[in-house]
Amino acid sequence: MKIFAQDGFGPADKPMEARDQGIIGGVVLSPRYSNPKRMTERVADLQAEGFTLVMDPEYYATDVVAHPNANCGSLEAWPYFQRQNRSKMISGAAIPNLIKRTVEAQAGVGLNAFIAPNLFIRQADSIDTGIAINILNQTKAAAAKVADGPVYGTLAIHRDAILEGDQFFEILDDLTGMETPPDGYYLILGSNEQNSSGKFVRSDLSHPRVIAAWMYANYVLSLNGAHLINGYCFLLGPLMGLCGAAAAASGWSSGLRKFCFDRYIRAEGRGGNQPNPRYVSAPLMAHVRQTDLETFEAIAPGIWNGLPLDDRFQGDVSRTEEALQSWQGLARLAAEAQPSGDILDDLNRFRELIDQARSRWIALQSMGITSEVEPNLERLQAMEGGIELFTQWAELA
């Protein structure tokens, strides 16, 4: 599985340097932060042989265009980013043209692989779910009329749609039953939780059922031949790789490491100082503060990844170096979880990695360290619970 950069505010040279150093295999570009002219320039700068560039059209953000505090950035400069007539979306009449305009816009900036638009599924049993499935059902045929290249359907799901019942499985049944499915899926699981400070580890996506559903979607869709790119995946990325994902994307801020729909609504009073630099430790399976590294290593030796960028965290580290290290750390964890062809064996091996990480956190806790220990232990427990639930759903155990 490849690690992709999740594009966002203030990219500067981060994705390009990560590409040049062979740390990432692609970028999920964001039209929210680049208008068509700027996006054309970025695509030209980033293109390279064997390097994947796709653009999340972020059409689901049209849900907030009428909000008084809408924060859609450059999205409104893109011609496809317009609310469609509701009745025509329900009937399906507006869908082909929406897909074509979105794909045309991506081809126009120089892309040759495309992500189709879609809604954000907040409730599994809803009219929006029916519209979203209809969009996915029409994606391949509509895109083929305007561009030549692989097309990914957007499958963006709120955590509540997974927790509320079993309708989530019906969505997957509908997708696997399509006669002409898209070539792949751009898969997002998100919530309304907003935390852009970078100070907290807890996330409402760290729930066993949510993690299991994310894994199961990758597993089922990949078994049916789909190519899966997971957005905003961060530390859960390696688990998705074990379940068939081709790529997992993560960015350089908390809002690019997990998907929160409220990112499209401007919050009052947000701002303040930049968060302290953080380091992705594969042995800890965590994103820890640079200021904690020396203490943690003294108590629980072996928390460093043993990779070139480690040295930068011995002193002052730039934001670009922090981003590069996060992708490098995720790639290290993904390499340790590399699929062998026996998924049950792979998952058991991943459980061992969780146990090793847990042991280190417990060692830190035993020495009186309280910084982020409890939320990280909770997250590891949620991952373990997610694996257990997934093995039941996939009938692997």
Backbone hydrogen bonds in HBPLUS format (Angstrom, degrees):
<---DONOR---> <-ACCEPTOR-->    atom                        ^
c    i                          cat <-CA-CA->   ^        H-A-AA   ^      H-
h    n   atom  resd res      DA  || num        DHA   H-A  angle D-A-AA Bond
n    s   type  num  typ     dist DA aas  dist angle  dist       angle   num
A0002-LYS N   A0246-ALA O   2.98 MM 244  6.30 170.1  1.99 143.0 142.2     1
A0248-ALA N   A0002-LYS O   3.04 MM 246  6.56 148.2  2.14 160.2 170.0     2
A0025-GLY N   A0003-ILE O   2.86 MM  22  5.87 159.7  1.90 153.1 160.0     3
A0004-PHE N   A0248-ALA O   2.95 MM 244  5.86 167.9  1.97 133.6 136.5     4
A0250-SER N   A0004-PHE O   3.09 MM 246  6.49 149.9  2.19 146.3 148.9     5
A0005-ALA N   A0026-GLY O   2.96 MM  21  6.42 158.0  2.01 144.5 146.3     6
A0028-VAL N   A0005-ALA O   2.85 MM  23  6.19 166.6  1.87 173.6 175.7     7
A0006-GLN N   A0250-SER O   2.88 MM 244  4.76 152.5  1.95 108.7 109.2     8
A0007-ASP N   A0028-VAL O   2.94 MM  21  5.76 163.2  1.97 154.0 156.4     9
A0014-LYS N   A0011-PRO O   2.96 MM   3  5.78 157.4  2.01 157.0 155.9    10
A0017-GLU N   A0013-ASP O   2.95 MM   4  5.98 164.8  1.97 158.3 162.3    11
A0018-ALA N   A0014-LYS O   2.99 MM   4  6.17 160.9  2.03 154.4 160.3    12
A0019-ARG N   A0015-PRO O   2.83 MM   4  6.04 150.7  1.92 145.9 154.0    13
A0020-ASP N   A0016-MET O   2.90 MM   4  6.14 165.8  1.92 150.7 154.2    14
A0021-GLN N   A0017-GLU O   2.97 MM   4  6.12 143.3  2.10 144.9 154.1    15
A0023-ILE N   A0018-ALA O   2.86 MM   5  5.11 150.3  1.95 162.0 161.1    16
A0022-GLY N   A0019-ARG O   2.97 MM   3  5.11 158.3  2.02 107.5 114.0    17
A0052-THR N   A0025-GLY O   3.08 MM  27  6.36 171.7  2.08 144.8 143.0    18
A0027-VAL N   A0052-THR O   2.89 MM  25  6.43 145.6  2.01 158.2 168.5    19
A0054-VAL N   A0027-VAL O   3.18 MM  27  6.53 166.2  2.20 168.3 171.5    20
A0029-LEU N   A0054-VAL O   2.72 MM  25  6.04 162.9  1.75 162.0 156.5    21
A0056-ASP N   A0029-LEU O   3.11 MM  27  6.21 150.4  2.20 160.4 159.1    22
A0033-TYR N   A0030-SER O   3.30 MM   3  5.90 157.4  2.35 112.5 117.3    23
A0074-SER N   A0032-ARG O   2.86 MM  42  4.67 160.8  1.89 133.9 128.7    24
A0039-MET N   A0035-ASN O   2.81 MM   4  5.93 160.6  1.85 164.9 171.5    25
A0040-THR N   A0036-PRO O   3.01 MM   4  6.13 153.7  2.08 144.1 149.8    26
A0041-GLU N   A0037-LYS O   3.31 MM   4  6.66 153.2  2.38 143.8 150.1    27
A0042-ARG N   A0038-ARG O   2.96 MM   4  6.28 155.2  2.02 148.9 156.2    28
A0043-VAL N   A0039-MET O   2.86 MM   4  6.05 164.1  1.88 157.3 160.7    29
A0044-ALA N   A0040-THR O   3.12 MM   4  6.28 161.2  2.16 143.3 148.3    30
A0045-ASP N   A0041-GLU O   3.01 MM   4  6.23 151.6  2.09 144.6 152.4    31
A0046-LEU N   A0042-ARG O   2.92 MM   4  6.07 150.0  2.01 150.4 158.1    32
A0047-GLN N   A0043-VAL O   2.99 MM   4  5.89 143.2  2.12 151.7 158.1    33
A0051-PHE N   A0048-ALA O   3.07 MM   3  5.35 159.4  2.11 133.5 131.8    34
A0061-ALA N   A0058-GLU O   3.07 MM   3  5.77 160.4  2.11 116.5 122.1    35
A0062-THR N   A0059-TYR O   2.89 MM   3  5.79 168.7  1.91 130.1 132.1    36
A0063-ASP N   A0060-TYR O   3.27 MM   3  6.18 167.8  2.28 120.3 123.1    37
A0064-VAL N   A0061-ALA O   3.08 MM   3  5.88 169.4  2.09 122.8 125.2    38
A0065-VAL N   A0062-THR O   3.36 MM   3  5.24 167.4  2.38 103.9 107.5    39
A0067-HIS N   A0064-VAL O   2.83 MM   3  5.12 158.5  1.88 115.3 122.7    40
A0070-ALA N   A0067-HIS O   3.10 MM   3  5.08 153.2  2.18 119.7 114.9    41
A0266-ARG N   A0069-ASN O   2.66 MM 197  5.19 168.1  1.67 166.5 163.1    42
A0071-ASN N   A0264-TYR O   2.68 MM 193  4.70 156.0  1.74 136.0 130.9    43
A0075-LEU N   A0072-CYS O   3.09 MM   3  5.60 157.9  2.14 140.2 138.9    44
A0077-ALA N   A0074-SER O   2.87 MM   3  5.40 162.6  1.90 118.8 124.5    45
A0078-TRP N   A0075-LEU O   3.04 MM   3  5.59 166.9  2.05 118.4 122.2    46
A0081-PHE N   A0078-TRP O   3.12 MM   3  5.63 154.5  2.19 117.1 124.5    47
A0082-GLN N   A0080-TYR O   2.85 MM   2  5.76 130.3  2.10 112.2  96.7    48
A0089-MET N   A0085-ASN O   2.96 MM   4  6.27 137.4  2.15 147.9 160.8    49
A0089-MET N   A0086-ARG O   3.09 MM   3  5.08 127.3  2.38  94.7 108.9    50
A0090-ILE N   A0086-ARG O   2.94 MM   4  6.25 155.9  2.00 152.6 159.2    51
A0091-SER N   A0087-SER O   2.95 MM   4  6.16 156.7  2.00 142.9 149.2    52
A0092-GLY N   A0088-LYS O   2.97 MM   4  5.77 127.2  2.26 122.4 135.7    53
A0093-ALA N   A0088-LYS O   2.91 MM   5  5.08 104.5  2.49 142.4 156.0    54
A0094-ALA N   A0088-LYS O   3.15 MM   6  5.22 170.1  2.16 119.8 120.0    55
A0095-ILE N   A0092-GLY O   3.26 MM   3  5.34 151.3  2.35 103.0 111.4    56
A0098-LEU N   A0094-ALA O   3.27 MM   4  6.34 152.9  2.35 145.5 153.3    57
A0099-ILE N   A0095-ILE O   3.01 MM   4  6.26 164.7  2.03 164.2 167.2    58
A0100-LYS N   A0096-PRO O   2.94 MM   4  6.16 164.2  1.96 150.3 155.1    59
A0101-ARG N   A0097-ASN O   2.91 MM   4  6.02 165.9  1.93 150.7 154.1    60
A0102-THR N   A0098-LEU O   3.09 MM   4  6.20 153.6  2.16 144.1 151.3    61
A0103-VAL N   A0099-ILE O   2.95 MM   4  6.15 165.5  1.97 156.5 160.1    62
A0104-GLU N   A0100-LYS O   2.85 MM   4  5.93 160.4  1.89 150.5 156.7    63
A0105-ALA N   A0101-ARG O   3.09 MM   4  6.18 151.1  2.17 136.9 143.7    64
A0106-GLN N   A0102-THR O   3.25 MM   4  6.56 149.8  2.35 140.8 148.2    65
A0107-ALA N   A0103-VAL O   2.90 MM   4  6.20 160.8  1.94 155.3 160.8    66
A0108-GLY N   A0104-GLU O   2.85 MM   4  5.95 145.0  1.97 143.1 153.3    67
A0109-VAL N   A0106-GLN O   3.26 MM   3  5.49 147.6  2.37 101.5 109.9    68
A0111-LEU N   A0106-GLN O   3.20 MM   5  5.69 155.9  2.27 154.2 147.8    69
A0110-GLY N   A0107-ALA O   3.07 MM   3  5.23 160.9  2.11 107.5 112.7    70
A0114-PHE N   A0150-PRO O   2.95 MM  36  6.34 168.0  1.96 160.2 164.0    71
A0152-TYR N   A0114-PHE O   2.68 MM  38  6.07 161.7  1.71 155.2 161.4    72
A0116-ALA N   A0152-TYR O   2.77 MM  36  6.03 169.4  1.78 175.5 176.4    73
A0121-ILE N   A0156-ALA O   2.84 MM  35  6.11 166.0  1.86 159.0 154.2    74
A0158-HIS N   A0121-ILE O   2.76 MM  37  5.89 170.3  1.77 161.3 157.9    75
A0130-GLY N   A0126-SER O   3.35 MM   4  6.78 153.9  2.43 142.3 148.3    76
A0130-GLY N   A0127-ILE O   3.02 MM   3  5.11 113.6  2.48  97.4 113.1    77
A0131-ILE N   A0127-ILE O   2.94 MM   4  6.32 155.4  2.00 153.1 160.5    78
A0132-ALA N   A0128-ASP O   2.83 MM   4  5.99 161.6  1.86 147.3 152.6    79
A0133-ILE N   A0129-THR O   2.96 MM   4  6.18 159.8  2.00 151.5 155.9    80
A0134-ASN N   A0130-GLY O   3.02 MM   4  6.19 153.3  2.10 141.9 149.6    81
A0135-ILE N   A0131-ILE O   2.87 MM   4  6.19 154.4  1.93 153.3 160.3    82
A0136-LEU N   A0132-ALA O   3.04 MM   4  6.33 161.5  2.07 147.1 151.7    83
A0137-ASN N   A0133-ILE O   2.85 MM   4  6.07 147.2  1.96 143.9 153.7    84
A0138-GLN N   A0134-ASN O   3.04 MM   4  6.29 135.8  2.25 142.4 153.1    85
A0138-GLN N   A0135-ILE O   3.12 MM   3  5.24 132.0  2.36  98.0 110.7    86
A0139-THR N   A0135-ILE O   2.97 MM   4  5.95 117.3  2.37 143.4 159.9    87
A0139-THR N   A0136-LEU O   3.39 MM   3  5.06 149.3  2.49  92.3 100.8    88
A0142-ALA N   A0138-GLN O   3.06 MM   4  6.05 167.6  2.08 160.4 164.4    89
A0143-ALA N   A0139-THR O   2.98 MM   4  5.93 165.4  2.00 152.9 157.5    90
A0144-ALA N   A0140-LYS O   3.09 MM   4  6.14 154.4  2.15 145.6 152.5    91
A0145-LYS N   A0142-ALA O   3.25 MM   3  5.57 149.6  2.35 104.4 112.8    92
A0146-VAL N   A0143-ALA O   3.08 MM   3  5.68 160.4  2.12 117.6 123.3    93
A0147-ALA N   A0143-ALA O   3.07 MM   4  6.12 142.9  2.21 159.9 171.2    94
A0183-ASP N   A0151-VAL O   2.97 MM  32  5.53 127.3  2.25 154.8 169.3    95
A0153-GLY N   A0184-GLY O   2.87 MM  31  6.31 159.9  1.91 147.7 143.3    96
A0186-TYR N   A0153-GLY O   2.81 MM  33  5.98 160.5  1.85 144.9 149.6    97
A0155-LEU N   A0186-TYR O   2.94 MM  31  6.05 170.4  1.95 149.4 150.2    98
A0188-ILE N   A0155-LEU O   2.96 MM  33  6.26 165.7  1.98 146.1 148.3    99
A0157-ILE N   A0188-ILE O   2.91 MM  31  6.25 165.3  1.94 156.8 158.4   100
A0190-GLY N   A0157-ILE O   2.99 MM  33  6.32 159.9  2.03 150.3 155.6   101
A0161-ALA N   A0158-HIS O   2.99 MM   3  5.50 139.8  2.15 112.1 122.6   102
A0159-ARG N   A0190-GLY O   2.80 MM  31  5.86 143.6  1.94 167.7 170.1   103
A0162-ILE N   A0159-ARG O   2.97 MM   3  5.32 146.6  2.09 106.7 116.9   104
A0163-LEU N   A0159-ARG O   3.08 MM   4  6.40 148.5  2.18 146.5 156.2   105
A0164-GLU N   A0160-ASP O   3.03 MM   4  5.84 138.2  2.21 145.4 151.5   106
A0169-PHE N   A0166-ASP O   3.11 MM   3  5.79 139.5  2.28 116.3 124.0   107
A0170-GLU N   A0167-GLN O   2.90 MM   3  4.96 123.1  2.23  96.7 112.5   108
A0171-ILE N   A0167-GLN O   3.08 MM   4  6.54 143.9  2.22 149.7 159.6   109
A0171-ILE N   A0168-PHE O   3.16 MM   3  5.19 124.2  2.49  93.9 107.5   110
A0172-LEU N   A0168-PHE O   3.28 MM   4  6.71 158.1  2.33 147.5 151.6   111
A0173-ASP N   A0169-PHE O   2.92 MM   4  6.21 150.5  2.01 142.9 151.8   112
A0174-ASP N   A0170-GLU O   2.93 MM   4  6.18 154.5  2.00 146.1 152.1   113
A0175-LEU N   A0171-ILE O   3.01 MM   4  6.35 154.1  2.08 148.5 155.8   114
A0176-THR N   A0172-LEU O   2.92 MM   4  6.12 162.6  1.96 153.6 157.5   115
A0177-GLY N   A0173-ASP O   3.09 MM   4  6.13 123.2  2.43 136.0 149.5   116
A0177-GLY N   A0174-ASP O   3.29 MM   3  5.18 140.7  2.45  92.2 103.3   117
A0178-MET N   A0175-LEU O   3.34 MM   3  5.52 170.1  2.35 108.1 110.5   118
A0227-HIS N   A0183-ASP O   3.23 MM  44  6.45 153.9  2.30 127.4 135.1   119
A0185-TYR N   A0227-HIS O   2.94 MM  42  6.34 144.6  2.06 143.5 152.2   120
A0229-ILE N   A0185-TYR O   2.95 MM  44  6.27 171.2  1.96 168.1 170.4   121
A0187-LEU N   A0229-ILE O   2.85 MM  42  6.21 154.2  1.92 156.3 164.1   122
A0231-GLY N   A0187-LEU O   2.90 MM  44  6.01 161.4  1.93 148.5 154.7   123
A0191-SER N   A0259-PHE O   3.17 MM  68  6.61 146.5  2.29 140.9 149.4   124
A0261-PHE N   A0191-SER O   2.77 MM  70  6.14 165.5  1.79 166.2 163.7   125
A0206-SER N   A0203-SER O   3.03 MM   3  5.51 162.1  2.06 112.9 118.7   126
A0210-VAL N   A0207-HIS O   3.01 MM   3  5.28 116.7  2.43 107.6 123.4   127
A0211-ILE N   A0207-HIS O   2.95 MM   4  6.15 169.0  1.96 169.8 173.3   128
A0212-ALA N   A0208-PRO O   2.87 MM   4  5.99 161.4  1.91 148.1 154.0   129
A0213-ALA N   A0209-ARG O   2.92 MM   4  6.01 154.4  1.98 141.5 148.4   130
A0214-TRP N   A0210-VAL O   3.01 MM   4  6.23 156.7  2.07 147.8 153.9   131
A0215-MET N   A0211-ILE O   2.98 MM   4  6.25 160.8  2.02 151.4 156.4   132
A0216-TYR N   A0212-ALA O   2.78 MM   4  5.96 159.6  1.82 148.8 155.4   133
A0217-ALA N   A0213-ALA O   2.89 MM   4  6.03 157.9  1.93 150.7 155.2   134
A0218-ASN N   A0214-TRP O   3.30 MM   4  6.54 162.1  2.34 144.4 148.4   135
A0219-TYR N   A0215-MET O   2.94 MM   4  6.19 157.8  1.99 150.5 157.5   136
A0220-VAL N   A0216-TYR O   2.86 MM   4  6.00 176.2  1.87 158.9 159.0   137
A0221-LEU N   A0217-ALA O   3.05 MM   4  5.94 164.6  2.07 146.5 151.3   138
A0222-SER N   A0218-ASN O   2.98 MM   4  5.80 153.5  2.05 138.3 146.3   139
A0223-LEU N   A0219-TYR O   3.05 MM   4  6.12 150.7  2.13 141.8 149.8   140
A0224-ASN N   A0221-LEU O   3.13 MM   3  5.10 133.6  2.36  92.9 105.7   141
A0226-ALA N   A0221-LEU O   3.06 MM   5  5.54 159.1  2.11 148.5 143.5   142
A0225-GLY N   A0222-SER O   2.94 MM   3  5.03 155.5  2.01 111.5 112.3   143
A0246-ALA N   A0228-LEU O   2.94 MM  18  5.32 148.6  2.04 135.3 145.5   144
A0247-ALA N   A0228-LEU O   3.16 MM  19  6.55 143.6  2.30 158.1 161.2   145
A0230-ASN N   A0247-ALA O   2.93 MM  17  6.15 164.2  1.95 136.7 141.3   146
A0249-ALA N   A0230-ASN O   2.71 MM  19  6.00 163.8  1.74 171.9 176.7   147
A0233-CYS N   A0249-ALA O   2.77 MM  16  5.71 153.8  1.83 169.5 178.5   148
A0236-LEU N   A0233-CYS O   3.15 MM   3  5.60 152.9  2.23 141.2 137.4   149
A0237-GLY N   A0234-PHE O   3.00 MM   3  5.62 163.8  2.02 121.2 126.5   150
A0239-LEU N   A0236-LEU O   3.10 MM   3  5.53 126.3  2.40 111.0 124.2   151
A0240-MET N   A0236-LEU O   3.29 MM   4  6.69 151.2  2.38 149.9 158.2   152
A0240-MET N   A0237-GLY O   2.93 MM   3  5.15 118.7  2.31 103.5 119.2   153
A0241-GLY N   A0237-GLY O   3.01 MM   4  6.39 147.2  2.12 151.6 161.8   154
A0242-LEU N   A0238-PRO O   3.20 MM   4  6.53 144.8  2.33 141.9 149.6   155
A0243-CYS N   A0240-MET O   3.00 MM   3  5.04 134.9  2.21  96.5 109.7   156
A0245-ALA N   A0240-MET O   2.98 MM   5  5.40 165.0  2.00 141.2 137.1   157
A0244-GLY N   A0241-GLY O   3.28 MM   3  5.31 167.3  2.30 106.0 107.2   158
A0251-GLY N   A0256-LEU O   2.94 MM   5  4.49 136.8  2.14 110.7 117.8   159
A0256-LEU N   A0253-SER O   2.90 MM   3  5.26 155.5  1.96 111.5 119.7   160
A0257-ARG N   A0254-SER O   3.25 MM   3  5.09 157.6  2.30  97.6 104.3   161
A0263-ARG N   A0260-CYS O   3.02 MM   3  5.81 163.5  2.05 123.6 126.7   162
A0264-TYR N   A0261-PHE O   3.15 MM   3  6.19 177.1  2.15 128.7 129.6   163
A0265-ILE N   A0262-ASP O   3.00 MM   3  5.20 162.4  2.03 113.1 114.9   164
A0290-GLN N   A0277-PRO O   2.87 MM  13  5.67 162.6  1.90 151.8 146.9   165
A0279-TYR N   A0288-VAL O   2.68 MM   9  5.27 156.9  1.73 152.7 159.6   166
A0288-VAL N   A0279-TYR O   2.88 MM   9  5.27 148.5  1.98 155.5 146.0   167
A0281-SER N   A0286-ALA O   2.85 MM   5  5.52 155.1  1.91 163.2 170.7   168
A0285-MET N   A0281-SER O   2.80 MM   4  5.72 117.1  2.20 136.5 154.3   169
A0286-ALA N   A0281-SER O   3.19 MM   5  5.52 155.4  2.25 144.4 150.0   170
A0285-MET N   A0282-ALA O   3.08 MM   3  4.72 138.1  2.26  92.6 105.1   171
A0292-ASP N   A0289-ARG O   3.00 MM   3  5.37 154.4  2.07 109.4 117.4   172
A0293-LEU N   A0290-GLN O   3.18 MM   3  5.40 152.4  2.26 107.0 114.9   173
A0296-PHE N   A0292-ASP O   2.88 MM   4  5.99 171.4  1.88 166.2 169.2   174
A0297-GLU N   A0293-LEU O   2.90 MM   4  5.99 163.1  1.93 153.2 157.6   175
A0298-ALA N   A0294-GLU O   3.14 MM   4  6.30 149.5  2.24 142.9 150.5   176
A0299-ILE N   A0295-THR O   3.25 MM   4  6.52 146.2  2.37 147.5 155.6   177
A0300-ALA N   A0296-PHE O   2.77 MM   4  5.79 170.2  1.78 161.2 164.7   178
A0310-ASP N   A0307-LEU O   2.96 MM   3  5.70 164.0  1.98 128.0 133.4   179
A0312-ARG N   A0309-LEU O   3.12 MM   3  5.51 138.1  2.31 107.7 118.0   180
A0313-PHE N   A0310-ASP O   2.97 MM   3  5.62 150.8  2.06 117.9 126.0   181
A0314-GLN N   A0311-ASP O   3.09 MM   3  5.52 160.9  2.13 116.5 118.0   182
A0322-GLU N   A0318-SER O   2.92 MM   4  6.19 150.3  2.01 145.1 154.1   183
A0323-ALA N   A0319-ARG O   3.01 MM   4  6.23 156.6  2.06 144.2 149.3   184
A0324-LEU N   A0320-THR O   2.94 MM   4  6.22 164.7  1.96 154.3 158.5   185
A0325-GLN N   A0321-GLU O   2.91 MM   4  6.03 159.2  1.95 145.9 151.6   186
A0326-SER N   A0322-GLU O   3.02 MM   4  6.26 150.4  2.11 143.8 151.7   187
A0327-TRP N   A0323-ALA O   3.18 MM   4  6.52 159.5  2.22 153.4 157.4   188
A0328-GLN N   A0324-LEU O   2.91 MM   4  6.13 154.1  1.98 147.1 155.5   189
A0329-GLY N   A0325-GLN O   2.72 MM   4  5.90 156.7  1.78 153.0 158.5   190
A0330-LEU N   A0326-SER O   3.01 MM   4  6.21 154.7  2.07 142.7 149.4   191
A0331-ALA N   A0327-TRP O   2.89 MM   4  6.08 154.2  1.96 144.2 151.7   192
A0332-ARG N   A0328-GLN O   2.94 MM   4  6.20 146.0  2.06 141.4 150.7   193
A0333-LEU N   A0329-GLY O   3.06 MM   4  6.36 157.8  2.11 146.0 151.1   194
A0334-ALA N   A0330-LEU O   2.82 MM   4  6.06 157.0  1.87 149.3 156.5   195
A0335-ALA N   A0331-ALA O   2.87 MM   4  6.02 147.8  1.98 141.6 150.0   196
A0336-GLU N   A0332-ARG O   3.07 MM   4  6.37 147.7  2.18 143.1 151.3   197
A0337-ALA N   A0333-LEU O   3.12 MM   4  6.36 132.8  2.35 137.2 149.8   198
A0337-ALA N   A0334-ALA O   3.14 MM   3  5.00 130.0  2.40  90.8 104.4   199
A0338-GLN N   A0335-ALA O   3.27 MM   3  4.95 155.9  2.33 105.1 103.5   200
A0346-ASP N   A0342-ASP O   2.94 MM   4  6.19 155.7  2.00 152.5 160.6   201
A0347-LEU N   A0343-ILE O   2.87 MM   4  6.07 155.7  1.93 149.4 154.9   202
A0348-ASN N   A0344-LEU O   3.02 MM   4  6.25 153.1  2.10 144.3 151.5   203
A0349-ARG N   A0345-ASP O   2.98 MM   4  6.24 147.8  2.09 143.4 152.3   204
A0350-PHE N   A0346-ASP O   2.91 MM   4  6.24 146.0  2.03 143.1 152.9   205
A0351-ARG N   A0347-LEU O   2.89 MM   4  6.20 146.8  2.00 142.9 152.1   206
A0352-GLU N   A0348-ASN O   3.16 MM   4  6.49 144.1  2.30 137.6 146.3   207
A0353-LEU N   A0349-ARG O   3.18 MM   4  6.62 145.9  2.31 140.0 148.7   208
A0353-LEU N   A0350-PHE O   3.05 MM   3  4.99 117.2  2.46  92.8 108.3   209
A0354-ILE N   A0350-PHE O   2.97 MM   4  6.35 151.3  2.06 148.5 156.5   210
A0355-ASP N   A0351-ARG O   2.86 MM   4  6.19 157.0  1.92 149.7 155.8   211
A0356-GLN N   A0352-GLU O   2.94 MM   4  6.21 155.8  2.00 147.6 153.6   212
A0357-ALA N   A0353-LEU O   2.98 MM   4  6.22 157.7  2.03 145.6 151.7   213
A0358-ARG N   A0354-ILE O   2.80 MM   4  6.03 161.0  1.84 153.6 159.5   214
A0359-SER N   A0355-ASP O   2.91 MM   4  6.12 156.8  1.97 147.7 153.6   215
A0360-ARG N   A0356-GLN O   3.22 MM   4  6.51 152.0  2.30 142.7 149.1   216
A0361-TRP N   A0357-ALA O   3.05 MM   4  6.41 159.3  2.10 152.5 158.1   217
A0362-ILE N   A0358-ARG O   2.84 MM   4  6.10 158.1  1.89 156.2 162.6   218
A0363-ALA N   A0359-SER O   2.94 MM   4  6.12 149.0  2.04 140.9 149.4   219
A0364-LEU N   A0360-ARG O   3.01 MM   4  6.32 152.6  2.09 146.4 153.4   220
A0365-GLN N   A0361-TRP O   2.90 MM   4  6.16 156.2  1.96 145.7 152.7   221
A0366-SER N   A0362-ILE O   2.86 MM   4  6.06 152.2  1.94 147.1 154.2   222
A0367-MET N   A0364-LEU O   3.16 MM   3  5.35 143.1  2.30 101.0 111.4   223
A0369-ILE N   A0364-LEU O   3.04 MM   5  5.36 153.3  2.11 153.4 145.9   224
A0368-GLY N   A0365-GLN O   3.01 MM   3  5.25 155.4  2.07 115.5 116.0   225
A0376-ASN N   A0372-GLU O   3.25 MM   4  6.18 154.4  2.32 140.1 147.2   226
A0377-LEU N   A0373-VAL O   2.92 MM   4  6.16 156.3  1.98 156.5 163.6   227
A0378-GLU N   A0374-GLU O   2.94 MM   4  6.18 156.3  2.00 152.8 159.7   228
A0379-ARG N   A0375-PRO O   2.92 MM   4  6.13 151.1  2.01 141.5 149.3   229
A0380-LEU N   A0376-ASN O   2.95 MM   4  6.19 158.0  2.00 148.0 153.3   230
A0381-GLN N   A0377-LEU O   2.99 MM   4  6.18 153.5  2.06 144.2 151.7   231
A0382-ALA N   A0378-GLU O   2.89 MM   4  6.19 149.1  1.99 144.1 152.8   232
A0383-MET N   A0379-ARG O   2.94 MM   4  6.23 153.8  2.01 148.0 154.8   233
A0384-GLU N   A0380-LEU O   2.95 MM   4  6.20 158.5  2.00 146.3 152.2   234
A0385-GLY N   A0381-GLN O   2.86 MM   4  6.10 157.2  1.91 147.4 153.9   235
A0386-GLY N   A0382-ALA O   2.79 MM   4  5.98 148.4  1.89 143.9 153.2   236
A0387-ILE N   A0383-MET O   2.96 MM   4  6.25 154.0  2.03 149.4 155.3   237
A0388-GLU N   A0384-GLU O   3.09 MM   4  6.37 160.5  2.13 147.4 152.4   238
A0389-LEU N   A0385-GLY O   2.98 MM   4  6.20 162.0  2.02 149.5 154.0   239
A0390-PHE N   A0386-GLY O   2.88 MM   4  6.00 161.0  1.91 148.5 154.4   240
A0391-THR N   A0387-ILE O   3.00 MM   4  6.20 159.4  2.04 151.2 155.6   241
A0392-GLN N   A0389-LEU O   3.11 MM   3  5.22 127.0  2.41  97.7 111.4   242
A0393-TRP N   A0389-LEU O   3.01 MM   4  6.35 163.8  2.04 155.7 159.6   243
A0394-ALA N   A0390-PHE O   2.85 MM   4  5.97 163.5  1.88 158.8 163.3   244
A0396-LEU N   A0391-THR O   2.79 MM   5  4.95 163.3  1.82 153.5 157.5   245
A0395-GLU N   A0392-GLN O   3.08 MM   3  4.92 153.8  2.15  99.4 107.1   246
